[in-house]
Amino acid sequence: MRLVGEAELEDIAVGAAILGTGGGGDPYIGKLLAQEAVRRYGPVQMVTVDEVPDDAFVVPSAMMGAPTVMIEKLPRGTEVINAFKALGGYMGREPTHTTSIEAGGLNSTTPFVVAAQLGIPLVDADGMGRAFPEIQMIVATMHGVSATPMTLADEKGNSAVIDTIDNSWTERLARTLTVDFGATSMIALYPMTGKQVKAGAFIAGTIGLAEELGRLVRETRAAHGDPVGAVVERLNARRLFGGKVVDVARRTEAGWAKAEVRIEGSGEDAGSSLVLQIQNEHLVAIRNGEIVCSVPDLIVVMDAENGGPITTEELRYGFRVVVIGAPCAPDWRTEEGLALVGPRYFGYDIDFVPVEERFPR
Amino acid sequence: MRIGVDVGGTNTDAVLVDGRDVLAEAKTPTTPDVTGGISSAIRALVASSNVAASHVQAVMIGTTHFTNAVVEARRLAPTGVIRLGLPATEALPPMVAWPTALRKAVGGDVRICHGGHEFDGRRISAVDPDELKRVAADFATKGISTVAISSVFSPVNAEAEQEAAALIAQELPAAAISLSHEIGRIGLLERENATIMNACLRELASQIVAAFHAALAELGIDAPVYLSQNDGTLMAVDYAERYPVATFASGPTNSMRGAAFLSGLGDCAVVDIGGTTSDVGILQHGFPREAAVAVEIGGVRTNFRMPDVLSLGIGGGSHVDGADVGPQSVGYELTSRALVFGGDVLTATDLAVAAGLAEIGDPERVAGLDAEPALARIEERIAETVDRMKTSADPIPVVVVGGGSILLRDTLLGASELVRPQRFAVANAIGAAIAQVGGEVDKVVALEDTTRAAAIEEAKAEAVEKAVAAGAERSGVRVVDVEDVPIAYLAGDATRIRVKAIGDLDLGRVGVAAGG
């Protein structure tokens, strides 16, 4: 167990943007919310998965809604207490721990608001090891953990419990309620026992990993070192490409923010080019016509100069970037995992091959 | 005849313009009080041009007063901050991420009250008159006389802010009230921050406007004064007193507008090389491209319109070490510390003189200096910065202005042509002098009872009327920018329309309120 305060949250937000692989929502508001919560209620106890008792009642928490609304109608802060109360009432048991649904992007820090306010420990883990766009895309799904009973709450004091027959109903009902709440809600979902968490229903250590990545970037930058290199080493990743963004073609299709980005190589990659295919997150990287990395492995675009992670919305012509490919959580590389989040699920007719094999050092 | 003045970090530049002819120019050092530098620049200008002060019809000033006040956290008024949104938004109170010193300087008396709207126009809660009266009474006892009001989704529906403003005005009749929907965009914290900055500058704005009037009266100039806004248009002083934040970053904007005027180019990159830094911006249809992301001022995130500018630490006064140039600079001490002026620091200006690009000071003092590697490096870095600002790989024209533009030679990688116009050193003051007046409409329209095309036409007509009301000659007003963005993720059909109309200042009827 250790305490997480304002400074650690600063690092977590940077690391979360790296693990966000271009998506997952802007961690800025999530960071401010978490920092304000620890200022008001004190630092958060973060425990490792091993430290969670078998009979613990672990409930992940998150913010759901439209990004444009999240930056305008800020939360009251107490929504999540109602969401937890409602879930506790329905399940007949108060949650003892919270944790993060996704370590990438905005929701990496949301559970700190919950933990600080309720005074419960936060488990250093998440359901994805990165960011994904849909509710069922978490490893817990493969461990037989259901997203529901799930509760949603707004700032006015309303809350709702949904208990569904499958994930598409969960997604649909949660969306409808969220729109009625004003297009943003606080949610508690995927209730688990400590035993389930320990058995691998969530990925251990990913919030600590985000913090470590953020710290590496900050420290190597201060020492005028190579932040990209430090991140590559820590993630056991591959430096896929370095160059300049020469074209960004965006389109919105069936609710997806799609884009294709062309990067022209410089330095050791001069004469080559890399194409990134994007649907909310970076999904496929193609170097000189050959796939070098694909979802669910992580494709991260970083500023070549300062190592800062760049989101898909920020990407534009002229950016000097380094693209890295990092292995995803092992669960995602199984047949079941690939059925949930493999390239074919996102509409690419390609087989998944691990980045280490596609791009040997 | 009009006078344009631009106050920079190092120099205050002034020009006298008649129609489209620049009659005279002057450059004087910027003074700590700013106004003194403006007076001496205008005095020098009048002296050199033999034009009677009484012939001046208007004075346009681009000033850094207000940006400096925020950055230095000085001369800011204690401000009352009201946010309407309860029960939402309590988790992040106003000014939550402000640096402590700046927050202290502004007083930071923040209240969250009822009011505000949902994304779809429903009310979150009704504005509560009793609650606001209590807040006003409290502000009154604390001697607060400037108030910033923000409300959730006010860019979509401003009713709550307007209701609250009316109530506060009743209770505090002398208070200056700044409303967030008039200042920023979607993004509550950033819009609120910009509004608070505006509110804390309003007292200073009144003082500065009075100082300008006094200075001009002393010079015998009896003409209306306009301030440059950061979108390249002018505002009359009464408008400037209400919206001082609109002056932020007007310096780079004036340079770009001046560059457009001098070069005759409307779509190009502009490189303004000063004493310490080079600012690179992009002109689109003659106006600076706006920044799309949050802009930090004094360490605070804001989201109001700002020119999209990328700066790099290269200027005429930059220190040179081998092929490395900047970011350290001798700044305003250039004329005493550069080698060609008898000083002991090798500066970028010395390189230009050694390479025969400029005749300044004593060329003998840099004879035999190999300027090539460092000049090539300057060229490379500026070309790189221009490239980062472009939106495609196609070469575009590049206009170079500012006193330090002697550092560049005749070509630049990625530029279809490199233009160094006449009077490049005072492009910023020319930009101020030739500025036009504008009208802007920015609103979210529900497309239930109207079509997109009809809504856009209506917004265009509204923008033209606003420009005329601001002082533009009606016959010359044209719509320069139409943007129509469907609002993502929201139920129902809604679109956000932004229209901007611009016209020449009607000097025949100066004195009307000019605004944005």
Contacts between the chains, C-beta under 8 A, distances in Angstrom:
chain1	res1	chain2	res2	distance
A	29	B	92	7.8
A	29	B	189	8.0
A	32	B	92	5.7
A	32	B	96	6.2
A	32	B	97	6.0
A	32	B	189	7.7
A	33	B	91	5.6
A	33	B	92	6.3
A	36	B	91	6.4
A	36	B	92	5.8
A	36	B	93	7.9
A	36	B	96	6.0
A	37	B	91	7.4
A	66	B	119	7.4
A	66	B	488	7.2
A	66	B	489	3.5
A	66	B	490	6.8
A	67	B	489	7.4
A	68	B	119	7.7
A	68	B	186	6.2
A	68	B	487	7.2
A	68	B	488	6.6
A	68	B	489	6.4
A	68	B	490	7.8
A	69	B	119	5.2
A	69	B	489	7.3
A	71	B	186	7.1
A	71	B	187	4.8
A	71	B	188	6.8
A	71	B	189	7.5
A	72	B	119	7.3
A	72	B	152	6.1
A	72	B	153	5.7
A	72	B	186	5.6
A	72	B	187	6.6
A	72	B	188	5.0
A	73	B	85	7.3
A	73	B	88	5.2
A	73	B	89	7.0
A	73	B	116	7.6
A	73	B	118	7.0
A	73	B	119	7.2
A	73	B	124	7.3
A	73	B	152	5.1
A	73	B	153	6.9
A	73	B	188	7.5
A	74	B	85	7.5
A	74	B	88	6.5
A	74	B	89	4.2
A	74	B	91	6.0
A	74	B	92	4.9
A	74	B	152	7.9
A	74	B	188	6.0
A	74	B	189	7.4
A	75	B	88	6.9
A	75	B	89	7.4
A	75	B	90	7.9
A	75	B	91	4.7
A	75	B	92	7.9
A	76	B	87	5.1
A	76	B	88	5.5
A	76	B	89	7.0
A	76	B	90	4.7
A	76	B	91	6.0
A	77	B	90	5.5
A	77	B	91	3.3
A	78	B	90	7.9
A	113	B	91	7.2
A	155	B	87	5.0
A	155	B	88	4.4
A	155	B	90	8.0
A	156	B	87	6.0
A	157	B	87	7.7
A	179	B	491	5.8
A	182	B	88	7.8
A	182	B	118	4.3
A	182	B	119	6.5
A	182	B	120	7.9
A	182	B	122	7.6
A	182	B	124	7.3
A	183	B	118	7.5
A	183	B	119	5.2
A	183	B	120	7.9
A	183	B	489	6.8
A	183	B	490	6.9
A	244	B	387	7.7
A	246	B	393	5.5
A	247	B	392	7.5
A	247	B	393	8.0
A	252	B	488	7.4
A	314	B	293	7.3
A	316	B	391	7.2
A	317	B	390	6.2
A	317	B	391	5.2
A	317	B	392	6.0
A	317	B	393	7.5
A	318	B	387	5.5
A	318	B	388	3.8
A	318	B	389	6.6
A	318	B	390	5.9
A	319	B	388	7.2
A	320	B	388	7.7
